[in-house]
């Protein structure tokens, strides 16, 4: 029987114990340094507001499950969830538009939500000044979680199945042997374990450090105050129920509100970020005194109090009677942290998880532990998603504080952080700046989105290549210059900086067998072969898609999707396989376009003809004297190569290609053109278009599966699957009006009913209309009409055959 020790008896740890014991894992011990059941962590003082709607499908599903689960719990005859509904008001035009977008997310993810006018806002919240709002997003299934009560109910249920909860026991170390956990050390003795899960909240960094694991979270104080008695609330609520009005968010002023019987609770994110050092546990924990509650700083709350009284004029009749600065965990990207240590097997973390998502994430972790994968995709929460540079304490501190500041801001999906920047730059960065590159940022890398130097090329474009004007939202972080870059890639030659795409070298006598076992396609090919393949989880979901180049019999270069893949590789290889991250030591230029061969061949003695270097083949060569590895691949659907060299040769390679290409009209092109061109070719983007929730045939990448090659991870799960058996499909849509560019996550309607959602989208310059990819029922076929809801407006679109450009692949294979 698997022995599990959970560190932390708050809402996450208690939920995890409940989920594990429900699945038959009953040897579960939950330890906490504080007294039980009120341990003194964030759960003990959490206000309990559960707003389900989120830009993330996974986080919305986790919140919905939390609501469902807590609704069925009670302790001492009292409920653990009060489904009063939720309202998010808009007091500015920008917020009102944002609520339309958020209502679209709710529809996409299956949450009932609707926009209501000021009159209904006042009807549902009579204390509200209706003249101050444009309207609100109303979600009837939102509500209030009584977290401390839920912990009691969950612990009791888990204990009835065999779990045990032990309080006043501080973990002092994690015992290891042979790269695996074998237990934990505490001030009350040792506890043996096969699996240890840290659910320690803002103490999580210290627990992770016990196994040498960086846990990128920052404890920050967040203000919460309670007013005195409000006359209009007297007699409205019972002590047991506490509230009957919807939970209320006033995000334009970084505020939220809830009832406490006849008083109002006010939470504020409007104050300065207040980082704190974790405090020691205390044996004296009460509802008003605990380690996670710091003294209230009235001067920080004063502006929020004035804004609260503007929205709720009734507050002029009362005052703030009490408050505290409560500690919560924040992360560099605002998401939770879930996953297993890559170095110490069996050590897991589930940190920076708020009450809102607690039951859902605990369920997903339990599914991973028991079954090897979760029903809901976890890649957005995977602790290994960060690059090493993003784990630096200075980076974690600055970005986590910025996430606190921006928590309620209206943020564009392409909006980059302003700081820290220039953490990772390619060897071409200086040249790109000379060309007026407009950089966005991802994974710490500066990535050109377009180049201002290409602006004059707009005058040379054919009239039908000029895109229509965009609406104000879609026009942000965009430029018409992208059209020129796309046109020149299709008709001339362009250089793309592909350096930030992560790549690893897998080598050693067992390298081929190792990669064969992890991937779906046949890799046992000749040296020089390049293969697009998938990695599946045990349920047959797409864990990642990768490109594998066999450079030597026992040396492979693998293009992967990020640090999550790297951590997965490193957790698995046998002793005769070496996995080495070569991203920072190398660089890559995508040389693409019908004139690519005219540019490259004169600079090399090697044969770059169609027969000399065929499609999906690689070779070592020299270009202008620079040693390179050239792979004949194209993510944009044009003739060309990914050209790799060592980082110290990068600028020299760029300069040689640039100088030789001047007479051919070579340009530098950015990610915006790249994304448009790849959608015209129907190329998938893992993490956006497909995840572990989708099998290869649903996602349209079944061609990369070769069952005949033998055993591989996930093979049994997809036996019998095909495009014909799929109940849903990733479909290509073209927008009928030729001008509305959506950005992703919008709901798609079929016959007037919500049926799916958009994944990737862009304007297709070659076809002269916007493109969107969307998950839809398999019954929706090519030629069928659908509607995309964009800011509350239904936009007609048509399911199209893919790829939209060059279906015969003549352009790539010339």
N, C-alpha and C positions, 0 to 999 in steps of 0.2 A: 504494500500500500504506500502510495506517494505521501511523504510527509511535507507539509507546507507550513512555513512560518510567515505570517504577515506582520510587518512592523507598522503600527499605527491603527488605532481602534476608532478612528473617526468615520465619517460617512462613506469614504472610499474603502477603507479596510473592512468595515462591517458589511458593506455590500459585496465585496469580493468573497468574504467568508461564506456569505449566504449563497452566492452564485456557485461557488465550488462545491459546497455540501449538497446543493440541489442536484449536482451532476455526479454525485457519488464519491467525491473526494472528501472524506470525513475526518482524516487525520490533519486537522487544521488548528494551528495555535496562533492567536492574535495577541501581540504584545503591545503595550503602550507605557510610556514613561509617566503618564499622568494617571490619576485615579479614575476608576470607572463608575458610571458611564460618561461623566462630564470630564473629558481628559484635558481640556485646556487648549486644544488646537483650534484651527479656523472653524471647524464644524460647530464648536460649542457656542460661537457667537454669530454664526451666519444668519443674515436676515431672511434667507430662504426664498427669494423671488426666483421663479423659474419661467423665463421667457425662452420659448423653444426655438424660434426662428433664427437661423444663422446662415451666413453665406456658405458654410460647409455642410454638405449633405450628411456627412458622418456625424458631425456635432449635433445637427438637428435630430437625427435618428437617436442619438444617445440621450438627448433631452426628452424626446417623446417617450422613450422606454422608461426613463426615470419617472415621468409623470404617471405612466401606466402602472409601474410597480408600486410607487409610494401611495397611489390611490387605494391600493388593496391592502395597505398596512395600517395597523392601529396598535397603540400601546396604552394599557390602562383604560381601555374603552374609548380612547380619544384618537381621532384620525391623524395620519402623518402627512396628509396633503389636503389643502383647501383649494378647490378648483374655482377660484373667483374670476378667472379670466385675466387677460393682460391687455393693457392699452399703451401704445407708444405715440405720443402727441408730436405734432409738427407745429412750430411757431415761426418757421421761415419757409419760403418757397423751395429752397434747396432741400430741406428736410422732408417736405411733402413729396417731392419727387423721389427722394430716397426711400420713403415708405412705400411708394408704388413698386420700386425695385424689390424691396423686402417682401412685399406681398407676393411678388413673383417667385421668390425663393420658397416661400411657404407652400405655394401651389406646386412647385417643382418637387418638393420633398414630401408632399402629402400631408401637410398641416393645414387645418381649416383656419382661414384668416380672411378678413375683409377690411376695406377702408371705410371709415365712417365719417360723417360730416360733423361740424361743430355742435349742432343741436343734439346729435346722439352722444357726442362726447360728454356733454353736460348731463344728459339723461343718465348715463352710466356712472359719471363722477360728478354729482351735484355741487361739490365744493370747488369745481374748476371754473375759471373765467373763460367762458366760451369765446369771447371776443379776442382772446389772445392766441387762438389756435386755428390752423387751416383744416384740421381734421386729425384722425388717428388711425393707426393700424390696430385692429381689435382681433385678438386670438382667444376664443372662448375656453380653450382647454389649458391655457396657462394658469399659473396659480402660485400658492405659497406652500413650500415644503417646511415641515417642522423637523429640521435635521436632527436635533438632539433626541427627539422622540423616536424618529426613524431608526437611529442607531440602537436604541434599546430594543425595538421590535425586531430588527435584523439580527442582533446578537442573540436574542432569545431563540429565534427560529434556527439559527445556525447551531447554537448549543444543543438544541433538541435533536439535531442530526449527528452530533458527536464533536463539534468544534468546541474549543475552550478559549476564553478571553482572560488575559492576565494583565492586571493593571499595576501601576507603581513599579514597573520593571524597565529599566533603561538599558537599551542595547549599546554595548561598548565595542563590539567587533563582529565581523562576519568570518566564520571559519571556512577554510578552503583546503582542498586536497586535489592534486592532479588537474587543476584548472576548473574545478567544480566546487559549488558550495556544499558544505556538509553540516552547517548549522550556524547558530548565532551565539555570541557571548553576551551575557547581561550581568548587571550588578546583583542578580539573584541566582546566577548559575547559567549553565549552557543549555541550549535547546537544539536537539538534532533536527536536521531538515535536509530534504532533497531539493526543495525549491524555497527561496526566500523572496518575498515581494515587499519592496519598500513603498508604503503608502503613508509616509511620514509628513506629508505636506511641506510647510516651509522649513522643516528640519531635514528635508530630503537630500540636500547637498551634503550634509555631514554623513548621512548613511551611505550615500554613493561613494564618498571618499574612502570608506572602509574597504572597498574592493578596487580602488583606483579609478573609479568611474566619474567622469565629469557630468554633473547634473546641472544644466544651464537654466537655473531659476533664480529669481531675486525676490526675497520677501519685501513687500511694500505695505505701508499703512494706508488704510482707506477709511474715511470718516463716516460715521453713522451717528445720527442724533435722534432723539425722541422729544416731541413737543409736550407741553402740558395738555391738560384736558381741552378738547375741542367741543364746544357746546352742541354743534350739529351732529356729533357722533354719539352723544350720550344716549344710551338705551338701544343703540343700533346693533351692537355686537355683544355676544356672550364672551365670558372669559375663556371658555374652551375653544370657541370658533375664532376669536380674535379679529376677524376681518370679513367683510362682505363686498366691499368695493374692489374692482379689478386692481391688480398691481399696476403701477403707473410709472412710465419712463418719460422724462423730459430731457432728451438727449442733446438738445440745442444748448442746454446749460449744464450738462454732465450730471444730472440728478435723477433719482428714482424715489418713489414713495410707496408706502404701504400703511395699512391701519394696524394699530395695536389697541384693540378694543375701542376706547374713546380718545386715543391719542394717534398721532401720525409719526411714523418713522421716516427719516430722510437720509438717503445715502448720497454721498457726493464724491465725484472724481474730478471736481473742478479745482482742487487745491494742488499745490506743488507736490511732485513725487517725494515720498518720504521713505527711503530705504532704511531697513532696520536689520540688526543682527539678531539671529534666532536667540531666544531666551531659554534659560533652563526651565525644565518642568517644575511645577510646584505641587506640593501635597494639598495646599489650601486652594482649591478651585471652586469658585462659586459663579453664579450667573453674572455677577458684576465684577469679578476679579479672576483673571486667568492670564497665562503667559502671552496669549495672542491678542490681548486687549491692552492698548497703551492709553495713557492719559489723553483726553480730548484737548485739542488746541483750538480754542474758540476763535482766535484771530484768523485761522485758515478757513473756518466755516462761515465767517461773517458775510462774504459776498454771496455764498450759496443760500444763506438764510433770506437775504433780500430777494433773490430770484425766486425762491420758493413762495414767498408772499405775493409776488406778482402773479404767479400762476394760480395760486390758491389763496385768494384774498382773505379767507377765513382765518388764516394764520396771523393776521394782524391782531387778533383777539387773544393770542396766547404767546408763549415764549418757548425757547429751547430749555428743557428742564435737565436733560442729561445727554451724554454722548461719550463716545470712545473712538479711538483710532485703532481699527482692527487690522490684523496682519493677514494678508493673502499672498499667494505666490503668483508672480508674473514671469513670462519667458520672452526670449528675443522676438518671437513671431506671434505671441499671444495664444498659442495653442498649448495643449497639455503635453505631458512627456510620458510615453509608454514604451516599454521594450525590455529586452534582455541584454545584459552586458555581453559585448563581443569577446571579452577576455575571460570572464568567469561564468561558466555555464550554470544555469539554474538561478542566477541572481537577476531579478526583474525589478523594474520601477513602475509605479503608477502615480505620478506626481503632478502638481499644478492643475488639479482637477477640482472644479467647483461643484457645489451641490447640484446645480442644474444638470450636469452630465454624469454625475457620480454612478448611478445604477447602470447606465448604458455602457460606460467605459469598463466598469467592473465586470459586466457580462462579457464584453469582448475579450478582456484579459483572461477570464475563466475559460472561455471557448478556446483561446490560444493554448492555454496550459493543458487542457483536457483533450482537445481534438486537433491541435496543431494549427488552426486558423480560426478567424472570427467571421461571423456572418457579415458584419459591417467593416468596410475597409479602414485600416488604421494608419495608412502611410503618412497622413498629415500630422499624426501624433507621435510617430516613431522617433524615439530619442536620438537615433542615429542620423536624422535628416540634416543635422548641422555639420558644416565643414569645421576643420580644426580651428581656423581663425575665428570662427563664431563661438568657440567655447572659451575664449579668453575672458577672464573676469571683467575686464574693462568693457569688452563688447557686450557681455551679458547685462552688465549694469546699465550702460547707456541705452541699449535698445529696449530693455524691459521697462525702463522708466519712460521711454518714448511711447511704448505701447500703453502704459497707464494714461499718459496725456491724451492719446488718440483713441481711447477705448470706445468713445461714443461719436467720434468724428465721422463725417461722410467721406469715405476714402474710395478713390477710383481703383479698379483692379490692377491697373498698370502703375499706380503711384509708387515711386521709389522712395526709400528713406533718404533724408538729406544728410544724415550723419549716423555712423561713421561711413566714409566712402573711400575709394581708392585703396581698398585693402588688398585686392588681387587684380592685377592688370596683366594683359598678355604682352608679349614682346613687341606687338604692333601698336601699342597704346599711343606712343608719341606720334606716330604717323596718322593715326585715327584722329587725334586731337587737331593736327594740322589741317585735316579735311573737315573739321567742324562736326565731329561725331556728337550726337546727342545720346548720352549714355543713360541706360537704366541699370538696375543692379539686381543680381540674383546669386545666392550662395556666396556673397562677398565679392563676386566678379563684376567688373565694369563691362557692360555689354552694349555695343553700339546699336541703337534702334534705327537710326537713319543718319545720313551725312548731309549737312548743310551745303557742302561743296557741290552736291548734285542738283541744287535748286535750278541753275540755268538749263538743265536738261528738260525741265518741264515744258519749255517752249518748243522742244523738238518732238514731243510726243504726238503720235497720231490722235486725232480728235476723239476717236472712240476709246482711247486708253485713259482719257482724263476722267477721274472718278467724280461722282456728284459730291456736293458739299455734305458734310456730316452734321448731325445734331450736336448740341453743345457737349453732351456727355461723351459720345463716341469720338468727338474731335479732340478730347483731352489726351495728351501724351501721344499725339499722332501728327503727321505732316503729309501734305500732298506729295512731297518729295518721294515718298514710298512708291508711288506709281512709277516714277522714273526708274527707280532701282529695280522694280519688278520687270519693267519693259526691257531694260538693258540686260538683265539676266536671261530673259527669253530670246533676245535678239542679238546680243553681243557677248560680253564676258564680264563677270563680276568676281570680286574677291570677298569672301565671307570669313570672318574670324570665328572659327569653331573651337578655339582653345578651351573655353570653359566647360565643354562637354567632357564628363569624367571618363577616364580610361585607365584600365589596369593591365598589367602584364601578369599572365598566369603561366608559370613555367615549371619544369621538372618532369621526371619520368612518368608521373601519374597525371599530368596536366590534361591530356586528352580524355582519359577515363573520368576524371573529375568533372570536366565541362559537359561531357556526354550525359552524365548522370543528372546534371542540373538543368539541362536545356532540352527543348522539344525537337529541334532539327538535327539533321545528320551533320556532324562536324568531322567525321573521319574521312577527310578529303586530302588532296595533295597540298603540299606547301604552296602558299600563294592564294589559297581559297579564302573567300570572305563570305560569311553566312549570317543572314538575319534569322534570329531565333528567339524563343520565348523562355522565360522561367515561370513555372507554375507553382502554386502552393498545393497542399495535399488535397484540396477540394477541387482542383482544376482551374482555379482563378489565376488570372495573369498577374504574377508577382512583379514581372518586369519584362521589357523587350530589350535585347542586346544584339550587338553586332560583333561577331567573332572572326578575327583574321588569323590564319595560321601562318606565322612568319618563319618558323623553323619546325622541325618535327615535334619538339617538346616546348615550343614557345608560342604563345598566343597573345595577341592584343585584343582586349575586350572593351568595347564601348558600352558603358553602363549608364544608368539613369541617376546616379548620385551616390551619396555616402551610405544610404540604406543598403544598396546592392553590395557595396564594398564590405560593410559589416557582415552581411550574410555570407559572402565568399570567405571572409576571414574566420568565420565561426565554424566552417565545415571542412577545410582541406586536410587531407592526410599528410603525414610527415614528408612525403616525397613531392609535395606541391608547394610552390611559393606564389603568393599573391602580393603584388607590389603596385601601389598607386603611383602612376607615372605622369599624372596630369600636370603637376607643377613643374616637372622637369622637361616637359615637351610642349609643343604648340602645334596648331593646325590651321591651315588655310583651305577653305573650300573654293576651288577654282571651277566655276560653273558657267555654262553658256555655250551656244553653238560655235563660238570662236575660241573656246578653251584650248583645243588642241593647237590652234594657230599660235597661241601664246606660249604653251608649255614646250612643244616639241623642239623649236629652235634652240631652247636653252638646255637640252639634254641629249646625250648620246644614246640613251636607252630608247626603245621603241614604244612610243605612246599611241600607236595606231590602234584601230579597233581590234585588229587581230593580235597585235603585239601585247596589249593589256586589255583583256576582255572585261565585260561588265561583271562586277562582284569578284574581281581578282585584285591582288596586291603585289607589289614588288618594291624592292629597294632600288634606288636610283640616285642620280645627282641632277639637280636643277641649278644651273648657273654655278656649279661647283659645290653646292650645298648638299650634304648627304640627307636624303629624305626616304620616307616610306610613303608610296603613293597607293591609295586604295580607290579603285574605280567605283565610287558610290555617288549617289546624288539624292539628297533629301528635297531638292527643289524641282526635280524632274527634267534636268538638262544634262547634256554631255559634261563630263568633268571628273574631278578627283578630289578626295580629301588628301591633302599633302601634309604629312607630319615631319617634324624635325625637332632636334633638341632646342631648348629654349634659348640657348646662347647664339644659335644660328637664325633665330626667328626673324629679327629685323632685317638681316641680310637677305633672307629669302623673300620677304615682302618687297624690299627695295628692288630686287632683281626682277620680280614679276611685274612690279609697277612700272619700272623703266621700260621693259620690253613691251608692255601692253599699251603704252601711250598711243602708238600709231593704230592700235585696234580699238581705241576708245574705252579701255578698261576703267571700271569704277570700283569703289568700295561700296558694299551694300550691307544693310543692317538686318536686325531680327524681325522687324515689321514686314519687310518684303519676304524674308525667309518663311515666316508663318503663313503669309498669303499663298506663296507658291507651293508649300507642302500641302495645304488644304486642297488646292486645285488638283494635286496628284493623289489625294486621299490617304496620305501618310498619317498614321496615328501618333499621338503624343501620350506616352504612358503617364498616369497620374491625373490626366485631364480627360482623355477620351476613353481610357480603359484602366481598370484597377483589378484588385483581387476579387471584386464582386462580379467580374465578367469572365466567361470562358472564351477561348480563342475564336470559336465559331460565331458566337454572338458579336464579338468585336471585329469580325471581318479579317482576322489574321490566321485563320485555320490553315492557310497554305504553308505556314512555318512549322507545322506539326508533322512529324514523320514517325508514326507508331511502329513502323517496320524496323526501325533502328534498334529496338530493344527497350529495356527499362529506363525510365527517367521519372523525375519527381512529378507527381500529378497525373501520370499516364492512366492509372486505373480509374481515376475520377472522370476522365473524359472519354473513356471507352464507350462507344455507341453514340457519342455526340457528333453533330454535324450542323451545317447551316440549316438543313431541313428540320432538325429537331429543336432549334432555338426558338424560344418563346418571345424573344426581343432581339432587336438588331440595332447596331450603330449605323444610322442612315445619313446620307448626304442630302442636304436641303439647299435649294437656291431661293433667294427672296424675290418674290414676284415683282415688287415695285422697283427693283433695281437700285435702290438707294439706302434702305434702312440697314445699317450695320449693327448687329447685336454683338454682345461681348462675351456671352457664356452664362450658363445657369438659368436662363429664362425658361419658363414652362412652354411646352408645345401641346397644342390642342388638336385633337382629331374628332371630327364630327361634333365640335362644340364642347368636348369634355377633355380635361387635362389627361395626357397620355404619356408624357415623357418630358425630357429637358435637354437643353442645348449643352454641349461640352465645349467644343472649340468653334470660333467664328472669325471671319475676316472678310474684307472685300476682295473679290477675285478679279484682278485687273485684266487677266487674259480673257476671261469670259464676260467681263463687263457687268457683273452683278455680285451682290453679297452672297457669301457661303456660310452655312452653319452645319455642323454635325450634331446629331441628336440621337439619344436613346429612345426608341419607339417600339411598340408591339410589332412582332414579326408579321402580323397581318397587314401592316401598312406597307404598300408596295411602291415600286418605281412609278412615277406619274401621278401618284395620289396627292391631293392638296391637303395641307395642314395650316395651322396658324401658330405663330410665335407671339407670346405676349411680351411686349416691350414697354416698360413704364406704363402699364395699364392699357396699352393700345394693342389690338390684335393685328398682326402683320401676316398676310398670306404668304405661304411658301410652298414649294413643290419638291417632292422626293425625286432625286435625280440619280441616274446611273453614275457609278464612279469607275475610274477617275474622270473628272471633268475635262482634263487636258491630256492629250496624247495617250489614249487607252491602249494603243498598239505598242507603246514604248519605243517608237522609232527615234525620238529625239535623244533619248539616253543612250541608245545602242548604236549610234552612227559612228 
